[in-house]
Structures are given as C-alpha cells and as structure tokens.
Amino acid sequence: MSQEKIHGQPVSDEQVRAWADEAESGYDVTTLRRRGRPSAGDGPGTVVPVRLDAATLKALTERAREEGLANRSEAIRAAVRAWAHVA
C-alpha cells in the first residue's frame, strides 16, 4: 500500500483493516445522521449555483460580516428568505 496520510500522519494497513472491520460490523444510523452539515431549513437542501459580479460579491461579504453571519451562504439564504417572505 502507498503511504497514505490523514492529518499528516501515515496510515498503516492495520489501521485500514481495523476501520474496515468496524464498518462491516455496522454503525448506529441515528448517530451518523446527526453528523455533518446542518440542514438549511426544513430538510435537505439543494445547491443552486449563482454567479455574482465582483462588486456584488464584495458587498455581500461585507454585509454578512457586519451582521455577524457565519458566511456568504448564510447571507444569501437570509436575503432569499426575506425576498420570498419565508420564515
């Protein structure tokens, strides 16, 4: 096996086998569903690509920072919800 790394640390064949054994024994699905990115509303979200010019993107980033939003995605969701009158 090639010398794969996780967080800069080499991963041994024994570790890969241990992970495979763990996976094959099964996981608690309810625990796994709580992990990962939080939902963006009432359920799973759909990615909607949007192109913005540099001036709009800069204004969006600044406004998000001023309002204490975590990132531009949060700002875009807030703006769309307000425009669409969605709580």
MIRO-471033 format. One record per atom (N, C-alpha, C): residue number from 1; atom name; x, y, z. Coordinates in Angstrom, 3 decimals, padded with zeros to 6 digits. Last residue first. Layout:
! MIRO-471033
<pt romi="NUM" titi="CA" px="X" py="Y" pz="Z"/>
...
This chain:
! MIRO-471033
<pt romi="87" titi="N" px="-040.241" py="032.311" pz="006.413"/>
<pt romi="87" titi="CA" px="-039.713" py="032.468" pz="007.797"/>
<pt romi="87" titi="C" px="-038.504" py="031.628" pz="008.022"/>
<pt romi="86" titi="N" px="-040.272" py="033.981" pz="003.387"/>
<pt romi="86" titi="CA" px="-040.217" py="032.672" pz="004.027"/>
<pt romi="86" titi="C" px="-039.607" py="032.866" pz="005.404"/>
<pt romi="85" titi="N" px="-040.395" py="036.003" pz="001.392"/>
<pt romi="85" titi="CA" px="-041.300" py="036.004" pz="002.531"/>
<pt romi="85" titi="C" px="-041.438" py="034.619" pz="003.166"/>
<pt romi="84" titi="N" px="-038.488" py="036.253" pz="-000.497"/>
<pt romi="84" titi="CA" px="-039.560" py="035.318" pz="-000.799"/>
<pt romi="84" titi="C" px="-040.589" py="035.229" pz="000.317"/>
<pt romi="83" titi="N" px="-036.771" py="038.061" pz="000.756"/>
<pt romi="83" titi="CA" px="-037.376" py="038.429" pz="-000.524"/>
<pt romi="83" titi="C" px="-038.574" py="037.547" pz="-000.838"/>
<pt romi="82" titi="N" px="-035.985" py="036.532" pz="003.003"/>
<pt romi="82" titi="CA" px="-036.661" py="037.825" pz="003.176"/>
<pt romi="82" titi="C" px="-037.401" py="038.218" pz="001.905"/>
<pt romi="81" titi="N" px="-034.750" py="034.337" pz="001.744"/>
<pt romi="81" titi="CA" px="-035.921" py="034.129" pz="002.610"/>
<pt romi="81" titi="C" px="-036.703" py="035.426" pz="002.798"/>
<pt romi="80" titi="N" px="-032.647" py="035.668" pz="000.454"/>
<pt romi="80" titi="CA" px="-033.671" py="034.991" pz="-000.348"/>
<pt romi="80" titi="C" px="-034.924" py="034.747" pz="000.489"/>
<pt romi="79" titi="N" px="-031.179" py="036.596" pz="002.682"/>
<pt romi="79" titi="CA" px="-031.713" py="037.536" pz="001.695"/>
<pt romi="79" titi="C" px="-032.841" py="036.905" pz="000.879"/>
<pt romi="78" titi="N" px="-030.481" py="034.191" pz="003.963"/>
<pt romi="78" titi="CA" px="-031.275" py="035.204" pz="004.669"/>
<pt romi="78" titi="C" px="-031.923" py="036.170" pz="003.687"/>
<pt romi="77" titi="N" px="-028.926" py="032.971" pz="001.959"/>
<pt romi="77" titi="CA" px="-030.165" py="032.337" pz="002.419"/>
<pt romi="77" titi="C" px="-031.065" py="033.341" pz="003.121"/>
<pt romi="76" titi="N" px="-026.817" py="034.850" pz="001.843"/>
<pt romi="76" titi="CA" px="-027.659" py="034.627" pz="000.662"/>
<pt romi="76" titi="C" px="-028.971" py="033.981" pz="001.071"/>
<pt romi="75" titi="N" px="-025.748" py="034.538" pz="004.415"/>
<pt romi="75" titi="CA" px="-026.263" py="035.837" pz="003.984"/>
<pt romi="75" titi="C" px="-027.198" py="035.680" pz="002.785"/>
<pt romi="74" titi="N" px="-024.895" py="031.895" pz="004.356"/>
<pt romi="74" titi="CA" px="-025.923" py="032.302" pz="005.327"/>
<pt romi="74" titi="C" px="-026.553" py="033.620" pz="004.904"/>
<pt romi="73" titi="N" px="-022.945" py="032.160" pz="002.368"/>
<pt romi="73" titi="CA" px="-024.110" py="031.294" pz="002.135"/>
<pt romi="73" titi="C" px="-025.245" py="031.649" pz="003.087"/>
<pt romi="72" titi="N" px="-020.995" py="033.750" pz="003.558"/>
<pt romi="72" titi="CA" px="-021.821" py="034.314" pz="002.477"/>
<pt romi="72" titi="C" px="-023.052" py="033.466" pz="002.216"/>
<pt romi="71" titi="N" px="-021.130" py="033.145" pz="007.158"/>
<pt romi="71" titi="CA" px="-020.505" py="033.102" pz="005.830"/>
<pt romi="71" titi="C" px="-021.459" py="033.686" pz="004.794"/>
<pt romi="70" titi="N" px="-022.267" py="033.830" pz="009.629"/>
<pt romi="70" titi="CA" px="-021.116" py="032.933" pz="009.584"/>
<pt romi="70" titi="C" px="-020.383" py="032.971" pz="008.246"/>
<pt romi="69" titi="N" px="-023.041" py="037.241" pz="010.359"/>
<pt romi="69" titi="CA" px="-023.392" py="035.951" pz="009.757"/>
<pt romi="69" titi="C" px="-022.129" py="035.130" pz="009.544"/>
<pt romi="68" titi="N" px="-022.850" py="039.804" pz="011.382"/>
<pt romi="68" titi="CA" px="-022.416" py="038.679" pz="012.198"/>
<pt romi="68" titi="C" px="-022.814" py="037.326" pz="011.654"/>
<pt romi="67" titi="N" px="-023.316" py="041.953" pz="009.840"/>
<pt romi="67" titi="CA" px="-024.471" py="041.385" pz="010.528"/>
<pt romi="67" titi="C" px="-024.129" py="040.145" pz="011.351"/>
<pt romi="66" titi="N" px="-020.802" py="042.421" pz="008.743"/>
<pt romi="66" titi="CA" px="-021.429" py="043.447" pz="009.587"/>
<pt romi="66" titi="C" px="-022.572" py="042.872" pz="010.421"/>
<pt romi="65" titi="N" px="-020.495" py="040.097" pz="007.159"/>
<pt romi="65" titi="CA" px="-019.598" py="040.333" pz="008.289"/>
<pt romi="65" titi="C" px="-020.218" py="041.332" pz="009.255"/>
<pt romi="64" titi="N" px="-022.512" py="040.551" pz="005.272"/>
<pt romi="64" titi="CA" px="-022.546" py="039.341" pz="006.102"/>
<pt romi="64" titi="C" px="-021.682" py="039.534" pz="007.341"/>
<pt romi="63" titi="N" px="-021.526" py="042.898" pz="004.103"/>
<pt romi="63" titi="CA" px="-022.804" py="042.923" pz="004.836"/>
<pt romi="63" titi="C" px="-022.930" py="041.707" pz="005.751"/>
<pt romi="62" titi="N" px="-019.159" py="041.923" pz="002.895"/>
<pt romi="62" titi="CA" px="-019.109" py="042.980" pz="003.913"/>
<pt romi="62" titi="C" px="-020.382" py="043.008" pz="004.752"/>
<pt romi="61" titi="N" px="-020.221" py="040.046" pz="001.075"/>
<pt romi="61" titi="CA" px="-019.269" py="039.636" pz="002.102"/>
<pt romi="61" titi="C" px="-019.211" py="040.650" pz="003.233"/>
<pt romi="60" titi="N" px="-021.800" py="041.744" pz="-000.544"/>
<pt romi="60" titi="CA" px="-022.395" py="040.613" pz="000.181"/>
<pt romi="60" titi="C" px="-021.501" py="040.189" pz="001.336"/>
<pt romi="59" titi="N" px="-019.867" py="043.414" pz="-001.653"/>
<pt romi="59" titi="CA" px="-020.917" py="043.984" pz="-000.808"/>
<pt romi="59" titi="C" px="-021.577" py="042.897" pz="000.044"/>
<pt romi="58" titi="N" px="-018.433" py="041.481" pz="-003.143"/>
<pt romi="58" titi="CA" px="-017.767" py="042.255" pz="-002.091"/>
<pt romi="58" titi="C" px="-018.796" py="042.838" pz="-001.121"/>
<pt romi="57" titi="N" px="-020.415" py="040.645" pz="-004.919"/>
<pt romi="57" titi="CA" px="-019.813" py="039.678" pz="-004.001"/>
<pt romi="57" titi="C" px="-019.116" py="040.394" pz="-002.839"/>
<pt romi="56" titi="N" px="-020.847" py="043.015" pz="-006.329"/>
<pt romi="56" titi="CA" px="-021.936" py="042.422" pz="-005.556"/>
<pt romi="56" titi="C" px="-021.389" py="041.451" pz="-004.528"/>
<pt romi="55" titi="N" px="-018.308" py="043.363" pz="-007.536"/>
<pt romi="55" titi="CA" px="-018.853" py="044.395" pz="-006.642"/>
<pt romi="55" titi="C" px="-019.968" py="043.831" pz="-005.765"/>
<pt romi="54" titi="N" px="-018.004" py="041.010" pz="-009.128"/>
<pt romi="54" titi="CA" px="-017.080" py="041.303" pz="-008.025"/>
<pt romi="54" titi="C" px="-017.658" py="042.312" pz="-007.039"/>
<pt romi="53" titi="N" px="-021.162" py="039.339" pz="-009.759"/>
<pt romi="53" titi="CA" px="-020.012" py="040.136" pz="-010.166"/>
<pt romi="53" titi="C" px="-019.207" py="040.523" pz="-008.926"/>
<pt romi="52" titi="N" px="-022.124" py="035.957" pz="-009.350"/>
<pt romi="52" titi="CA" px="-022.204" py="037.331" pz="-008.882"/>
<pt romi="52" titi="C" px="-020.964" py="038.084" pz="-009.359"/>
<pt romi="51" titi="N" px="-024.059" py="033.148" pz="-010.139"/>
<pt romi="51" titi="CA" px="-022.887" py="033.959" pz="-010.490"/>
<pt romi="51" titi="C" px="-023.134" py="035.387" pz="-010.023"/>
<pt romi="50" titi="N" px="-025.013" py="030.286" pz="-008.380"/>
<pt romi="50" titi="CA" px="-025.345" py="031.664" pz="-008.736"/>
<pt romi="50" titi="C" px="-024.053" py="032.399" pz="-009.067"/>
<pt romi="49" titi="N" px="-026.380" py="027.045" pz="-008.009"/>
<pt romi="49" titi="CA" px="-025.243" py="027.885" pz="-008.389"/>
<pt romi="49" titi="C" px="-025.718" py="029.270" pz="-008.832"/>
<pt romi="48" titi="N" px="-027.839" py="025.593" pz="-005.478"/>
<pt romi="48" titi="CA" px="-028.273" py="026.441" pz="-006.579"/>
<pt romi="48" titi="C" px="-027.110" py="027.362" pz="-006.940"/>
<pt romi="47" titi="N" px="-028.367" py="022.517" pz="-003.942"/>
<pt romi="47" titi="CA" px="-027.375" py="023.504" pz="-004.346"/>
<pt romi="47" titi="C" px="-027.898" py="024.252" pz="-005.558"/>
<pt romi="46" titi="N" px="-030.860" py="021.962" pz="-001.613"/>
<pt romi="46" titi="CA" px="-030.459" py="021.780" pz="-002.998"/>
<pt romi="46" titi="C" px="-029.473" py="022.879" pz="-003.339"/>
<pt romi="45" titi="N" px="-031.075" py="020.355" pz="001.644"/>
<pt romi="45" titi="CA" px="-031.048" py="021.481" pz="000.712"/>
<pt romi="45" titi="C" px="-030.654" py="021.060" pz="-000.686"/>
<pt romi="44" titi="N" px="-033.315" py="018.499" pz="003.678"/>
<pt romi="44" titi="CA" px="-032.105" py="018.575" pz="002.867"/>
<pt romi="44" titi="C" px="-032.191" py="019.717" pz="001.872"/>
<pt romi="43" titi="N" px="-035.285" py="020.689" pz="005.778"/>
<pt romi="43" titi="CA" px="-034.868" py="019.389" pz="005.284"/>
<pt romi="43" titi="C" px="-033.618" py="019.527" pz="004.461"/>
<pt romi="42" titi="N" px="-035.990" py="023.299" pz="006.357"/>
<pt romi="42" titi="CA" px="-036.850" py="022.220" pz="006.810"/>
<pt romi="42" titi="C" px="-036.445" py="020.839" pz="006.315"/>
<pt romi="41" titi="N" px="-032.759" py="024.683" pz="006.578"/>
<pt romi="41" titi="CA" px="-034.203" py="024.892" pz="006.533"/>
<pt romi="41" titi="C" px="-034.931" py="023.680" pz="007.059"/>
<pt romi="40" titi="N" px="-030.323" py="023.260" pz="005.971"/>
<pt romi="40" titi="CA" px="-030.525" py="024.680" pz="005.673"/>
<pt romi="40" titi="C" px="-032.015" py="024.948" pz="005.541"/>
<pt romi="39" titi="N" px="-028.875" py="021.102" pz="008.412"/>
<pt romi="39" titi="CA" px="-029.783" py="021.362" pz="007.304"/>
<pt romi="39" titi="C" px="-029.997" py="022.862" pz="007.156"/>
<pt romi="38" titi="N" px="-025.307" py="021.034" pz="009.069"/>
<pt romi="38" titi="CA" px="-026.710" py="021.177" pz="009.489"/>
<pt romi="38" titi="C" px="-027.611" py="021.467" pz="008.295"/>
<pt romi="37" titi="N" px="-023.011" py="018.535" pz="008.019"/>
<pt romi="37" titi="CA" px="-023.518" py="019.893" pz="007.864"/>
<pt romi="37" titi="C" px="-024.970" py="019.979" pz="008.318"/>
<pt romi="36" titi="N" px="-022.255" py="015.937" pz="010.380"/>
<pt romi="36" titi="CA" px="-022.184" py="016.629" pz="009.110"/>
<pt romi="36" titi="C" px="-022.789" py="018.006" pz="009.156"/>
<pt romi="35" titi="N" px="-024.473" py="013.857" pz="012.317"/>
<pt romi="35" titi="CA" px="-023.173" py="014.403" pz="011.962"/>
<pt romi="35" titi="C" px="-023.266" py="015.162" pz="010.652"/>
<pt romi="34" titi="N" px="-026.804" py="012.603" pz="012.711"/>
<pt romi="34" titi="CA" px="-026.614" py="013.867" pz="013.419"/>
<pt romi="34" titi="C" px="-025.310" py="014.534" pz="013.051"/>
<pt romi="33" titi="N" px="-026.593" py="010.198" pz="011.397"/>
<pt romi="33" titi="CA" px="-027.427" py="011.236" pz="010.790"/>
<pt romi="33" titi="C" px="-027.268" py="012.584" pz="011.468"/>
<pt romi="32" titi="N" px="-025.085" py="008.592" pz="013.123"/>
<pt romi="32" titi="CA" px="-024.477" py="009.094" pz="011.893"/>
<pt romi="32" titi="C" px="-025.284" py="010.235" pz="011.286"/>
<pt romi="31" titi="N" px="-026.984" py="007.938" pz="015.066"/>
<pt romi="31" titi="CA" px="-025.811" py="008.729" pz="015.432"/>
<pt romi="31" titi="C" px="-025.187" py="009.352" pz="014.186"/>
<pt romi="30" titi="N" px="-028.737" py="006.392" pz="013.602"/>
<pt romi="30" titi="CA" px="-029.231" py="007.629" pz="014.211"/>
<pt romi="30" titi="C" px="-028.075" py="008.528" pz="014.631"/>
<pt romi="29" titi="N" px="-027.145" py="004.176" pz="012.874"/>
<pt romi="29" titi="CA" px="-027.565" py="005.134" pz="011.855"/>
<pt romi="29" titi="C" px="-028.056" py="006.439" pz="012.467"/>
<pt romi="28" titi="N" px="-024.458" py="002.791" pz="014.166"/>
<pt romi="28" titi="CA" px="-025.747" py="003.287" pz="014.646"/>
<pt romi="28" titi="C" px="-026.175" py="004.420" pz="013.716"/>
<pt romi="27" titi="N" px="-022.921" py="000.435" pz="011.929"/>
<pt romi="27" titi="CA" px="-022.935" py="001.688" pz="012.666"/>
<pt romi="27" titi="C" px="-024.353" py="001.998" pz="013.126"/>
<pt romi="26" titi="N" px="-021.110" py="-002.661" pz="011.424"/>
<pt romi="26" titi="CA" px="-022.296" py="-001.812" pz="011.395"/>
<pt romi="26" titi="C" px="-022.171" py="-000.596" pz="012.285"/>
<pt romi="25" titi="N" px="-019.015" py="-004.248" pz="010.843"/>
<pt romi="25" titi="CA" px="-019.823" py="-004.645" pz="011.998"/>
<pt romi="25" titi="C" px="-021.072" py="-003.785" pz="012.124"/>
<pt romi="24" titi="N" px="-017.810" py="-002.921" pz="008.749"/>
<pt romi="24" titi="CA" px="-018.542" py="-004.145" pz="008.450"/>
<pt romi="24" titi="C" px="-019.410" py="-004.607" pz="009.618"/>
<pt romi="23" titi="N" px="-016.519" py="-000.861" pz="010.132"/>
<pt romi="23" titi="CA" px="-017.605" py="-000.554" pz="009.201"/>
<pt romi="23" titi="C" px="-018.457" py="-001.783" pz="008.915"/>
<pt romi="22" titi="N" px="-014.608" py="-002.348" pz="011.584"/>
<pt romi="22" titi="CA" px="-015.599" py="-001.525" pz="012.289"/>
<pt romi="22" titi="C" px="-016.794" py="-001.237" pz="011.387"/>
<pt romi="21" titi="N" px="-013.117" py="-003.419" pz="009.469"/>
<pt romi="21" titi="CA" px="-013.826" py="-004.309" pz="010.397"/>
<pt romi="21" titi="C" px="-014.921" py="-003.548" pz="011.140"/>
<pt romi="20" titi="N" px="-012.098" py="-001.023" pz="008.399"/>
<pt romi="20" titi="CA" px="-012.970" py="-001.871" pz="007.583"/>
<pt romi="20" titi="C" px="-013.774" py="-002.816" pz="008.468"/>
<pt romi="19" titi="N" px="-010.506" py="-000.158" pz="010.534"/>
<pt romi="19" titi="CA" px="-011.642" py="000.668" pz="010.085"/>
<pt romi="19" titi="C" px="-012.625" py="-000.157" pz="009.268"/>
<pt romi="18" titi="N" px="-008.654" py="-002.273" pz="010.565"/>
<pt romi="18" titi="CA" px="-009.486" py="-002.010" pz="011.747"/>
<pt romi="18" titi="C" px="-010.705" py="-001.162" pz="011.366"/>
<pt romi="17" titi="N" px="-007.461" py="-001.959" pz="008.046"/>
<pt romi="17" titi="CA" px="-008.205" py="-003.180" pz="008.348"/>
<pt romi="17" titi="C" px="-009.133" py="-002.978" pz="009.547"/>
<pt romi="16" titi="N" px="-006.244" py="000.527" pz="008.480"/>
<pt romi="16" titi="CA" px="-007.257" py="000.412" pz="007.428"/>
<pt romi="16" titi="C" px="-008.100" py="-000.832" pz="007.673"/>
<pt romi="15" titi="N" px="-004.432" py="-000.219" pz="010.448"/>
<pt romi="15" titi="CA" px="-005.468" py="000.759" pz="010.764"/>
<pt romi="15" titi="C" px="-006.600" py="000.684" pz="009.742"/>
<pt romi="14" titi="N" px="-002.795" py="-001.986" pz="009.021"/>
<pt romi="14" titi="CA" px="-003.540" py="-002.479" pz="010.180"/>
<pt romi="14" titi="C" px="-004.683" py="-001.527" pz="010.535"/>
<pt romi="13" titi="N" px="-001.595" py="-000.327" pz="007.184"/>
<pt romi="13" titi="CA" px="-002.532" py="-001.339" pz="006.687"/>
<pt romi="13" titi="C" px="-003.389" py="-001.877" pz="007.829"/>
<pt romi="12" titi="N" px="-001.475" py="003.047" pz="008.544"/>
<pt romi="12" titi="CA" px="-000.964" py="001.694" pz="008.332"/>
<pt romi="12" titi="C" px="-002.043" py="000.789" pz="007.745"/>
<pt romi="11" titi="N" px="-000.929" py="006.267" pz="007.561"/>
<pt romi="11" titi="CA" px="-001.987" py="005.320" pz="007.910"/>
<pt romi="11" titi="C" px="-001.489" py="003.923" pz="007.546"/>
<pt romi="10" titi="N" px="000.988" py="009.035" pz="008.824"/>
<pt romi="10" titi="CA" px="000.850" py="007.844" pz="007.986"/>
<pt romi="10" titi="C" px="-000.257" py="006.921" pz="008.501"/>
<pt romi="9" titi="N" px="-000.338" py="012.303" pz="009.204"/>
<pt romi="9" titi="CA" px="000.160" py="011.093" pz="009.859"/>
<pt romi="9" titi="C" px="-000.027" py="009.886" pz="008.935"/>
<pt romi="8" titi="N" px="-001.564" py="014.498" pz="008.057"/>
<pt romi="8" titi="CA" px="-000.115" py="014.437" pz="008.046"/>
<pt romi="8" titi="C" px="000.490" py="013.191" pz="008.667"/>
<pt romi="7" titi="N" px="-004.263" py="013.875" pz="008.180"/>
<pt romi="7" titi="CA" px="-003.756" py="014.951" pz="009.035"/>
<pt romi="7" titi="C" px="-002.239" py="014.866" pz="009.162"/>
<pt romi="6" titi="N" px="-003.346" py="010.873" pz="006.916"/>
<pt romi="6" titi="CA" px="-004.508" py="011.605" pz="007.399"/>
<pt romi="6" titi="C" px="-003.976" py="012.611" pz="008.405"/>
<pt romi="5" titi="N" px="-001.770" py="009.364" pz="004.073"/>
<pt romi="5" titi="CA" px="-001.709" py="010.097" pz="005.328"/>
<pt romi="5" titi="C" px="-003.065" py="010.728" pz="005.637"/>
<pt romi="4" titi="N" px="-000.308" py="006.454" pz="002.535"/>
<pt romi="4" titi="CA" px="-001.393" py="007.428" pz="002.660"/>
<pt romi="4" titi="C" px="-001.288" py="008.106" pz="004.010"/>
<pt romi="3" titi="N" px="001.989" py="005.059" pz="000.948"/>
<pt romi="3" titi="CA" px="001.988" py="005.694" pz="002.262"/>
<pt romi="3" titi="C" px="000.950" py="006.816" pz="002.290"/>
<pt romi="2" titi="N" px="000.477" py="002.267" pz="-000.718"/>
<pt romi="2" titi="CA" px="001.246" py="003.504" pz="-000.716"/>
<pt romi="2" titi="C" px="001.105" py="004.168" pz="000.648"/>
<pt romi="1" titi="N" px="000.851" py="-001.193" pz="000.000"/>
<pt romi="1" titi="CA" px="000.000" py="000.000" pz="000.000"/>
<pt romi="1" titi="C" px="000.882" py="001.237" pz="000.000"/>
